[in-house]
């Protein structure tokens, strides 16, 4: 589940980065296209000057250059120092026969001349050469910037861009986590509801199976009742494990730690397990409890429900996988300033590959692991919740062993 969540987060981040990258590329392409297409072409001043001739005091423009001005929807004229028009070509009617003042020149040199966008140049004789556009769709505006402010803008733009990326990723993660949290809560509620609904009919089944076992019935019927009782007990254990696993996975359970005498606590759990065994099971399994004398009466900060479930799962694991019987040992001792809790058996054990798999931090329940899966997962979750170190290994006698240890200075008091 955690891996799936991580993959989804990575997918969201990748999509966001791709979207931002594509947007950035689009802006660059758009800027290049606009730069190439938005440039307004004006006939060069040198081209006009080179095609001007003076004949008998009259200024004339070559026919070829005049045709070019018309094709480009342009006009041109020259005014002298007094503001009089001394030459013009393709001049609009509303600009003919005008005299221009210094104020007029100051205005149209930067903006428009009668709504015509124009460019102004100095003529050879000291006058002004004005080239304008007849097209009214051209927009002209003069912008002024403080150089230091512009440099500041250039410097902070990448930072703002990076900040926006981080902000988008943060928002996406927040939304994803919020949605994921709601889904997790709904799943936990659903599992809890199903678990509650199963308990009632399961209790009836187990109760009737026990009644049959206590009656004088045919051996065949008793054998079937015994199978029902065992499988029903197994279902009850699986339901409890599933409910507890969902709470541990999604952090929805409230597990309060208390100072508990571990020696008394373990004896109570083991006694309850032995009391539930029938004669056949008692003959197959032998239990051994060894608690170091110095730890008798010592208390540890634990959650009773979680640790009890972990111990029960490990004992059930040994019993379920050694149907012919085995010896199950529980040991509590101190080693190198660590408290060690070992639960082991001398049964058939497990393969080296399986030990390597369950010792990985990323181990998750799989159907292929059989009965080991969910129970072992919960044991690891319980150890993680208490910040214990946990290790699964091969017992010296050839069986399966689970070793949990924690620092005695942090978890023990007199």
N, C-alpha and C positions, 0 to 999 in steps of 0.2 A: 504493500500500500504506500509505504514511504517512497519507494523507488518510483512508483507511478506518479505520485505527487511531484517529485523532483523533475521527472520528465515533462510533466505538464507546465511547471514553472519555466523550465528551459525552453519549451516550445513557445510560451507566451513572450518571453524575453526575445527570442529569435525573431518572432513575427514583428514585435515592436521595432527592433533594430533594423529589420529589413524594410519596414514601412518608412521609418525615418530616413534610412539610406536612400530609398527610392524617391522620397520627397525632396531630399537634398539634391539628388542627381537631376530631378525634374526642374528644380529651381535654376540649376546651372544651365541646363539646356534651354530653358525658357529665356534666361538672361542673354545667352548667346544669340538666340534667334531674334529676340527683340532688339538687341544691339545692332544686328546686321540689317534688320528690316525697318528699324525706326529712324535710321539716319536720313536726314532730309538733304537731298542733293541741290546745291546751288552752283550755277555756272561760275567758274573761277574768275577772280578779278583780273588775273594776268591774261586769261584768254580773251576777255573783253578788251582790255587795254591794247593787246597786240593786234586786234582787228579793228581798232579805231583809226581813222585817218582824218586829216584836216584839209579841206579843199575850199579855197577862197573864203576862209574864215568860218566855214561850216564843218561841224564834226559829223562824220559819217561812219556807220558800222557796216561791215561787209554783209552781203546778202546771206552768206552761209551762216554767219553767227546770229544774224537777225532771225533766221528760220529756226535755229536751235533754241533761241529764247522763247519763241512761240510754242515750239514743241514741248518745252519744259514748263509751260504756263508761267513764264517769268517776264518781268519787265526790268528795265534799267534806266537810270538817268543820272546826270551830273549837275550839281549846283555849285555856283562859284562862291567866293568869300562873302558876297552880299546876300546869298540865299536865293539867287535867281537860277531858274532851270536853264542851262545852256545847251543841253542835249538830252534826248529821251528816246526810248525804243519800247514799243508795245505798252505804252503808259496808259493806265486806266483813265477814263474821262474825269473822274472826281479828283485826280491828282494833277491835271493839266493846268497850266497858267497860274501856278501858285508861287508865292515867295515864302521862304522858310526863315524863321527867326532862330536865334540860338536856343531858345526854349524848345522849339519844335525839334531841332536837331538832337537836343539832349534826350527828348522823349523817345523818338523813333530809333535812335541809335541803340537803345536797350530793349525796347518793346515793339510796338506796332506803329505803322504809319497808316492811319485811316483803316484799321483792322487788317492791313496787309503785313504779314511778317517780312521784315527786311533785314539785310546785312549792310553795314556801312563801312566804306574803305576810303582812305585818303587818296585823292587823285594826284597826278603828276604836277598839275599847276597850282596845287594848294587847295583845290576845291574838294568836294566829296563825291564819291561814286557810290550810288545806292542800287543794290540788286534786291528785288523783292519777288514774292510769290503771289500769283493770282488765286491759288488754291486756298480757300478759307478753312480747310480741315486741318491745317498745320497749327500746332499749339506751341507757343514759345513762352518760356518763363525763365527768369534769371534767379539763380539760387546763390546764396552766400553762406559760407561756413567758416567757423573759427577753426584754424588748422589744428590746434591742440585738442579741441573737442572731437574733430574727425579722427585723429589718431587714437583717442580714447575709445571711440566707437569701434574702430578696427580691432583694438586689443580686447575689449570685453565681449565682442560678438561671439567668438569661439567659446568663451566661458558660459555665456548665456545659453548657447546651443547645447553644450554639455549638460548644463543644469536642467534644461528642458528634457533631455533624454533621461537623466536620472529621475526627474519628477514623474515622467510618464511610466517608467519602469516601476517606481515606488507605488504609484496609484494602481497599476495593473496587478502588482503583487498583493496590495491591500485588498482589492476587489476579489482576487482569486482566493486569498486566504479566508476572507469573510464567507465567500460562497462555499469553500471547502469545509469550513467550520460548521456551517449550517447542515451540510450534507452528512458530516460526521455525527452531529448531534441527532439527526433524524435516523441514522443507521443504528446508533446506540439505543435510541428509544425503541426502534423496531425490534432489535435483538432482545432487549429487556422484555418487551411485550410478548414476543414469541416464547421466550424462556418461561415467563409467568404462565402462559396458556398451556405449556407442555407439562409443568409441574403437577397440576391437579390430576389429569388423567394418568400420568406416570405414577403418582402416589397410589392411586386406586389399583393400578396393575401390580405394583410391587406388594401392596397390602394383601391382595388376593393370592398372589404367588406364595407369600409367607404363610397364609392360612392353609393353603393346600399342603405345603411342606410340613406343617405341624399336625396335620391330620393323618389318620391311618388309611392311606390310599395305596393303590397299585403302584409298584415301583416305576412302571413306565410313565404314569401320570406325574409322579414325584420328580422323575428325571426331567420331564418337560417343564414342570413348574420351576425347577432349579435353573434351567436354561433361561426361562423368562425372567427370573429374579436377577441372574447375573447380567443379562443383556440390558434389563431395565436400569440396573445400578450403573452400568456403563453409560447408558444414554443420559442419566441424571448427571454423571460426572462430566460428560461432554458438554451438556447444556451449561453447567456451571462454569466450565472452562471457557466456553464461547462468550458468555456474558462478561466474565472477568477480563478476557482478552480484549474485547471491544473497549472496555473502560480504560484499560492500560494503554491501548494503542492511541486512543483519541484524547486521553487526559480528562475524561469527564467524571471519573470516580473520585470520591473524597476518601482517601486512605490516611487515617491519622495514626501516627506512630506513638507508641507508649513504652514505658519501661516494663519489660516482661522478664520473669525468671525463665531463662531458656531451658534449663534442665527440667523443670516442672512442665513447661509448655510442650517439650518434645515427648516426654513420658505420656502426657495426656493424649496427644495425637496418636502415638503408637498403640496405646491401650484401646482407643476407640476403633482403630483399624482391626486389631486382633479380635475384638469382641464381635465384629461383623462377619468374621470368617466362619464357614461351616467346618464340619469335621474333616472333610476331604482336603480343604484348603489348609487347615491347620497342620495336617500331616505332611503336606508338601513343602510348606515354607517355614523357615526358622528365622527368628528375629533376634538381633543382638544390639543392645544399646550400651555405648561406652561414653561416659562423660567424665572429663578430667576432674579430679577432686577439687582443684583450685577454682573451677568454674561452677561448682555446686552453689546455688543460691545467688549467683551473679545475675544482674539484670542487664538487658540490652534494649536499645531503642529500636523497636520494630513495629510493623503493622501485623497484628495477629492473623487477620484474614488472609493476607497475601502469603506470609511465610507458611501458614498451615496448608494452603493450597499447593505451594511449591513442594513441600515435603510429601503430601499425599500423592501428588502427581509422580514424583520420583519413585515412591514405593509401589504405586499402581503400575508404573512403567516396568519395574522389575518383575512384578507378578504376571503382568499380561504377556511378557515376552519370554517367560520361562514357565510354560504351562506344566512342565514335568516337575517343577519345584526348584528351589534354590535357597541359599542363606542370604538374608538381607541385613546389612549392618549400618547403624547410624552412629557416627562418632562426632563428638564436640571436644575440641582441644585447642590449646594455645601453642603457636609456633612463630618464633621471631616477631614478637609483639603483634601478631595477627591472631584473630580468632578464626578457627577453621571448622566448618560443618561439612562432613562427608557422608554421603548416602551411596552405598555401593552394594553390589551383589556378586556372587560367584557363578552366575549363570552363563548363558551362551555368548553374551556380549554383543558388540556391533562391529561392523567393518571399519577399517581405518579411514576409508573414504567418507563414511557417514560421520565419524568423529571430526574429521577436518571440516565438513560442511557445517555441523552444529556449533563448532567453536568459532566460526566466522561471525563478526559483529553484525553483518548484513543478513544473517540467517533468517529465513521466513518459512512459515508453515507451508508444506507442499503435500499434495495427495500421495506422491510417491514415497513419502517417508512413513506412511502408515500411521499406527497409533503413537509413534514417537512424536510426530509433528507438533500438534497443538499443545500438548502437555509440556514438552520441552521448551516451546516458545514462551509459555507463561512463566516457567521457571527462570528463563533468562530475563524476562521483563521484571519479575519480582526482584531479582538480583540487581538489575539496573536501577529500579526504583529506590532500593536501599543503598545504592552505590557500593555494592559488593563486587569483588572480582569473582568470576565464575569460570570453571574449566571442566570440560567433559573428557574423560580419559579411560583407558583400559585398566581394569582392576588387576592388581598383582596376581590374583587367583584366576584371572581370565575373564571376569565378568565386566559389568559396566559400572562406572564411578562418576559421580558428580561432586565436585569440590568447590565450595563457596567460602570465601574468606574476606574479612574486613578488619580494619585497624581497631585494636581493643581499646586504645586510649580515647577514641571518639565515640564508641558505641557501648561502653560498659561502665557500670558504676556499682558500688557496694550497696 
